[in-house]
């Protein structure tokens, strides 16, 4: 199942609006029931008994955490660099992602990448990597450009469980419920969902994300009204880094005084 999921990706909307909320776990069942006439578990959630699958992302940032501070400061034009996986199965690929936010619009550049290419991409090895497929070259070049511009390196892995729904009709709508948010400081190319020192990221509830393109579906408006939802920023990377930097004893092995690995320039 993990192989099929990785091959087909997660049907992420590449250009979209995102509305994020924190909801009480006590109302999750009610939300599921409310959206049932309009939404169904996505193809990968449907393969699992509990409709949830794991996501693990390796985030990159500069030594001074420029990308973290842009998000924390609410900059209108900002981006994130990450490498995402859905399994520890070495046969499954990773996905390069550059997630740009311009005002309220999110645009995601995403491409499948065989795991063996990751160390070379990150400048952590001098070994020659296999030639990537032609369809991946543009996104890989863009990722490298943004990585070089920010002088970004691996910083932290963030993982969670996702319960994902997609529209029963033709509308490109996704609704996700994310739980069990955890993080692990990571300064190499480790993409594992298990290896390392994982720490729970304090989260005040279940993360609900409503994702759509140009049209705001009426039932999405009804969800917000019926459950009295208040839209807010829910930056998983920022929350994880805040705990690394300020979370106390569990996070004191974090970034302070740690030299990031050098970046290859050729």
JONOR-V977074 format. One record per pair of residues at least 12 apart in sequence whose C-alpha atoms are under 7 Angstrom apart, sorted by the first residue. I is the first residue (numbers start at 0). GAP is how many residues later the second one is. D is the distance in whole Angstrom. If there is no record, write none. Layout:
((I,GAP,D) (I,GAP,D))
This chain:
((1,84,7) (1,85,6) (2,89,5) (4,39,6) (5,80,7) (5,86,6) (5,87,6) (13,93,6) (13,94,5) (13,95,7) (14,91,6) (14,92,4) (14,93,6) (14,198,7) (15,89,6) (15,90,5) (15,91,7) (15,195,7) (15,196,5) (15,197,4) (16,87,6) (16,88,5) (16,89,6) (16,194,6) (16,195,5) (16,196,6) (17,191,7) (17,192,6) (17,193,5) (17,194,7) (18,190,6) (18,191,5) (18,192,7) (18,212,6) (19,188,6) (19,189,5) (19,190,6) (19,211,6) (19,212,6) (19,213,6) (19,214,6) (20,186,6) (20,187,5) (20,188,6) (20,208,7) (20,209,6) (20,210,5) (20,211,6) (21,183,6) (21,184,6) (21,185,5) (21,186,6) (22,182,5) (22,183,5) (22,184,7) (22,185,7) (23,181,5) (23,182,6) (24,180,6) (24,181,6) (37,129,6) (37,130,6) (38,126,6) (38,127,5) (38,128,4) (38,129,5) (39,125,5) (39,126,6) (39,127,6) (39,128,6) (40,123,6) (40,124,4) (40,125,6) (41,122,6) (41,123,5) (41,124,5) (44,118,6) (44,119,6) (50,112,6) (51,109,6) (51,110,5) (51,111,4) (52,108,6) (52,109,5) (52,110,7) (53,32,6) (53,106,6) (53,107,5) (53,108,6) (54,30,6) (54,31,5) (54,104,5) (54,105,6) (54,106,6) (54,107,7) (55,28,6) (55,29,5) (55,30,6) (55,101,7) (55,102,6) (55,103,4) (55,104,7) (55,137,6) (56,25,6) (56,26,5) (56,27,4) (56,28,6) (56,100,5) (56,101,5) (56,102,6) (57,24,5) (57,25,5) (57,26,6) (57,96,7) (57,98,6) (57,99,4) (57,100,7) (57,133,6) (58,22,6) (58,23,4) (58,24,7) (58,95,6) (58,96,6) (58,97,6) (58,98,6) (59,21,5) (59,22,6) (59,92,5) (59,93,5) (59,94,4) (59,95,5) (60,91,4) (60,92,5) (60,93,7) (60,94,6) (61,88,6) (61,89,5) (61,90,4) (61,91,6) (62,197,7) (66,12,7) (66,13,7) (67,170,6) (71,166,7) (75,25,7) (75,26,6) (75,27,5) (76,24,6) (76,25,5) (76,26,6) (77,22,6) (77,23,5) (77,24,7) (78,19,7) (78,20,5) (78,21,4) (78,22,6) (79,18,6) (79,19,5) (79,20,7) (80,16,6) (80,17,5) (80,18,7) (81,14,6) (81,15,5) (81,16,7) (82,12,6) (82,13,5) (82,14,6) (83,12,7) (87,104,6) (87,105,6) (92,19,6) (92,20,6) (92,21,5) (92,22,6) (93,18,6) (93,19,5) (93,20,6) (93,21,6) (94,15,6) (94,16,5) (94,17,5) (94,18,5) (95,14,5) (95,15,5) (95,16,6) (95,17,7) (96,12,6) (96,13,4) (96,14,7) (97,12,7) (97,45,6) (108,30,6) (109,29,7) (110,25,6) (110,28,6) (116,12,6) (116,13,7) (117,71,7) (118,70,6) (122,140,5) (122,141,5) (123,139,7) (152,107,7) (153,32,6) (153,33,5) (153,34,6) (154,30,6) (154,31,5) (154,32,5) (155,27,7) (155,28,6) (155,29,4) (155,30,5) (155,31,7) (156,26,5) (156,27,5) (156,28,6) (156,29,6) (157,24,6) (157,25,4) (157,26,7) (157,79,7) (158,22,6) (158,23,5) (158,24,6) (159,18,7) (159,19,6) (159,20,5) (159,21,5) (159,22,6) (160,17,6) (160,18,5) (160,19,6) (161,14,7) (161,15,6) (161,16,5) (161,17,7) (162,13,6) (162,14,5) (162,15,6) (163,12,4) (163,13,6) (171,40,6) (171,41,7) (172,38,6) (172,39,5) (173,36,6) (173,37,5) (173,38,7) (174,34,6) (174,35,5) (174,36,6) (175,32,6) (175,33,5) (175,34,7) (176,29,7) (176,30,6) (176,31,5) (176,32,7) (177,28,6) (177,29,5) (177,30,7) (178,27,6) (178,28,7) (180,19,6) (180,20,6) (181,16,6) (181,17,5) (181,18,4) (181,19,5) (182,15,5) (182,16,5) (182,17,6) (182,18,6) (182,57,6) (183,12,6) (183,13,6) (183,14,5) (183,15,6) (184,69,6) (186,73,7) (200,38,7) (200,39,6) (200,42,7))
